Amino acid sequence: MRAVSGVWRWRHNPLRRATDRREAWMALVALLLMAVAAPALGWLCGSLMDDVLQESVRIQRAQRHATTAVVVRRASGAPHLVSDPEVSSERATQTSVVARWKAPDGTARSGTVATSSKNTGPGSRVRIWTDLDGHPALRPMDVPTARTHAALAGFGAMLLGVALIEGGRRLTVWRMVQRRYARLDRAWAEAGPDWGRTGTGS
């Protein structure tokens, strides 16, 4: 913005260089890309990610079932914290228990499962998730969690787009400045030996 406003103020200044005008146009184009292209890229990536995650939610819901298990006893070990934020937006302390339950086909199953229920005494009923074979499974991802991840992915893509645009602008300006210095060095090399000798007759 400073380059654009500076060239606008000094547009009639005879000392203005052609490179100044090019830098101003480059800054303006970069600003437009940041304002239009980067948000569009973020929206596109977020939308695609949301489609993928919503499909994952549908698959997980089709492959996992909620059922009721009967607690046999507390399992050895301390309570632990849910460590898979991809599955659900909930993060609660869970207790490991040995329990019995039935698979979707009616087969009796037993094993160690984790539950967030506060009542985990023997005979208590707790809700667990199982796969199609009746084995314990993680809770399926919910829709709000999927949308949150998609929004974060879109925001990250937008920031990456802004960074790439600004990085490209800075790199291009740096190369323009280097070429400008090279031209000055060549001009000085040609005029330098005669500097200050004008009119001396040498």
C-alpha positions as CSV (number, residue, x, y, z in Angstrom):
1,M,0.0,0.0,0.0
2,R,2.8,2.4,0.8
3,A,4.3,1.8,-2.7
4,V,0.9,2.5,-4.4
5,S,0.2,5.6,-2.4
6,G,3.8,6.8,-2.7
7,V,3.7,6.6,-6.5
8,W,0.3,8.2,-6.7
9,R,1.6,11.2,-4.7
10,W,4.8,11.4,-6.7
11,R,3.3,10.5,-10.1
12,H,4.3,13.8,-11.6
13,N,7.7,14.0,-10.0
14,P,10.4,14.0,-12.6
15,L,12.7,11.9,-10.4
16,R,10.2,9.0,-10.4
17,R,11.8,5.9,-12.0
18,A,10.1,3.4,-14.2
19,T,10.9,0.7,-11.6
20,D,8.9,2.7,-9.0
21,R,5.8,2.5,-11.2
22,R,6.3,-1.3,-11.7
23,E,6.7,-1.8,-8.0
24,A,3.5,0.1,-7.4
25,W,1.6,-2.0,-9.9
26,M,3.0,-5.2,-8.4
27,A,1.9,-4.1,-4.9
28,L,-1.6,-3.3,-6.3
29,V,-1.8,-6.7,-8.0
30,A,-0.6,-8.5,-4.8
31,L,-3.2,-6.6,-2.8
32,L,-6.0,-7.6,-5.1
33,L,-4.8,-11.2,-5.1
34,M,-4.7,-11.2,-1.3
35,A,-8.2,-9.7,-1.1
36,V,-9.8,-12.0,-3.8
37,A,-7.7,-15.0,-4.7
38,A,-6.6,-16.0,-1.3
39,P,-10.1,-16.1,0.3
40,A,-11.4,-17.9,-2.8
41,L,-8.6,-20.5,-2.4
42,G,-9.5,-20.9,1.3
43,W,-13.2,-21.3,0.6
44,L,-12.4,-23.9,-2.1
45,C,-10.1,-25.9,0.1
46,G,-12.5,-25.7,3.1
47,S,-15.4,-26.8,0.9
48,L,-13.5,-29.8,-0.5
49,M,-12.3,-30.8,3.0
50,D,-15.8,-30.5,4.3
51,D,-17.1,-32.8,1.6
52,V,-14.4,-35.4,2.5
53,L,-15.0,-35.2,6.2
54,Q,-18.8,-35.4,5.9
55,E,-18.4,-38.5,3.8
56,S,-16.1,-39.8,6.5
57,V,-18.8,-39.1,9.1
58,R,-21.3,-41.0,7.1
59,I,-19.0,-44.0,6.7
60,Q,-18.1,-44.0,10.4
61,R,-21.8,-43.8,11.4
62,A,-22.6,-46.7,9.1
63,Q,-19.7,-48.9,10.4
64,R,-20.0,-48.1,14.1
65,H,-22.9,-48.8,16.5
66,A,-23.8,-47.6,19.9
67,T,-24.7,-50.3,22.4
68,T,-25.0,-50.9,26.1
69,A,-22.4,-52.8,28.0
70,V,-22.6,-54.2,31.5
71,V,-19.7,-53.5,33.7
72,V,-18.0,-56.6,35.3
73,R,-15.3,-54.7,37.2
74,R,-12.9,-51.8,37.0
75,A,-9.9,-52.4,34.8
76,S,-6.4,-51.8,36.2
77,G,-4.9,-48.5,35.4
78,A,-5.7,-44.8,36.0
79,P,-8.4,-42.9,34.2
80,H,-7.2,-41.4,30.9
81,L,-8.1,-38.5,28.7
82,V,-9.6,-39.0,25.2
83,S,-6.6,-38.5,22.9
84,D,-8.2,-38.6,19.5
85,P,-9.6,-35.1,18.7
86,E,-10.4,-36.2,15.1
87,V,-13.3,-38.4,16.4
88,S,-15.4,-36.1,18.5
89,S,-15.5,-32.6,19.9
90,E,-15.8,-34.0,23.4
91,R,-12.8,-34.3,25.6
92,A,-13.6,-36.0,28.9
93,T,-11.9,-38.2,31.5
94,Q,-12.7,-41.8,30.8
95,T,-12.4,-44.9,32.9
96,S,-11.3,-48.3,31.7
97,V,-13.7,-51.1,32.7
98,V,-14.1,-54.8,31.9
99,A,-17.6,-55.2,30.5
100,R,-19.9,-57.5,28.6
101,W,-22.0,-56.6,25.6
102,K,-23.6,-58.0,22.4
103,A,-22.4,-57.5,18.9
104,P,-24.8,-56.3,16.2
105,D,-25.4,-59.9,15.2
106,G,-26.3,-60.8,18.8
107,T,-23.0,-62.5,19.6
108,A,-21.8,-62.1,23.3
109,R,-18.6,-60.1,23.6
110,S,-16.5,-59.0,26.5
111,G,-13.3,-57.0,27.0
112,T,-11.8,-53.8,28.3
113,V,-13.6,-50.6,27.2
114,A,-13.4,-46.9,28.1
115,T,-16.4,-45.0,29.4
116,S,-17.0,-41.5,30.6
117,S,-19.8,-42.6,32.8
118,K,-19.4,-41.7,36.5
119,N,-21.1,-44.9,37.6
120,T,-18.7,-47.7,36.8
121,G,-19.4,-50.2,39.6
122,P,-20.1,-53.9,38.8
123,G,-23.5,-54.3,37.1
124,S,-23.6,-50.7,35.9
125,R,-24.7,-50.1,32.3
126,V,-22.5,-47.9,30.1
127,R,-22.8,-46.8,26.5
128,I,-20.0,-47.9,24.2
129,W,-19.3,-47.9,20.4
130,T,-18.5,-51.1,18.5
131,D,-17.7,-51.9,14.9
132,L,-19.7,-54.2,12.6
133,D,-18.0,-57.2,14.2
134,G,-18.8,-56.1,17.8
135,H,-15.3,-55.1,18.7
136,P,-14.9,-51.8,20.7
137,A,-14.4,-48.8,18.5
138,L,-13.9,-45.1,18.9
139,R,-17.0,-42.9,18.7
140,P,-17.7,-41.7,15.2
141,M,-16.8,-38.2,14.2
142,D,-19.7,-35.8,14.6
143,V,-20.8,-33.1,12.1
144,P,-19.7,-30.1,14.2
145,T,-16.2,-31.5,14.5
146,A,-16.0,-32.2,10.8
147,R,-17.1,-28.7,10.0
148,T,-14.6,-27.2,12.4
149,H,-11.7,-29.1,10.9
150,A,-12.9,-28.1,7.4
151,A,-13.1,-24.4,8.4
152,L,-9.6,-24.6,9.9
153,A,-8.2,-26.2,6.8
154,G,-9.8,-23.4,4.6
155,F,-8.4,-20.7,6.9
156,G,-4.9,-22.3,6.8
157,A,-5.1,-22.5,3.0
158,M,-6.0,-18.8,2.8
159,L,-3.1,-17.8,5.1
160,L,-0.8,-19.9,2.9
161,G,-2.0,-18.2,-0.2
162,V,-1.4,-14.8,1.4
163,A,2.1,-15.8,2.4
164,L,2.9,-17.1,-1.1
165,I,1.6,-14.0,-2.8
166,E,3.6,-11.7,-0.4
167,G,6.7,-13.8,-0.7
168,G,6.5,-13.8,-4.5
169,R,6.1,-10.0,-4.5
170,R,9.0,-9.5,-2.1
171,L,11.2,-11.8,-4.2
172,T,10.3,-10.0,-7.4
173,V,11.0,-6.6,-5.9
174,W,14.3,-7.8,-4.5
175,R,15.3,-9.0,-8.0
176,M,14.3,-5.7,-9.5
177,V,16.4,-3.8,-6.9
178,Q,19.4,-6.0,-7.7
179,R,19.0,-5.3,-11.4
180,R,18.7,-1.6,-10.6
181,Y,22.0,-1.7,-8.6
182,A,23.7,-3.6,-11.4
183,R,22.7,-1.0,-13.9
184,L,24.0,1.8,-11.5
185,D,27.3,-0.1,-11.1
186,R,27.7,-0.4,-14.9
187,A,26.9,3.3,-15.3
188,W,29.3,4.3,-12.6
189,A,32.0,2.1,-14.1
190,E,31.6,4.0,-17.4
191,A,31.4,7.5,-15.9
192,G,33.5,7.0,-12.8
193,P,37.0,7.5,-14.3
194,D,36.0,10.9,-15.7
195,W,34.1,12.0,-12.6
196,G,35.2,15.6,-11.6
197,R,37.3,16.1,-14.8
198,T,34.7,17.9,-16.8
199,G,36.3,20.9,-18.5
200,T,39.9,20.0,-17.5
201,G,40.8,19.1,-21.1
202,S,42.0,15.7,-20.1
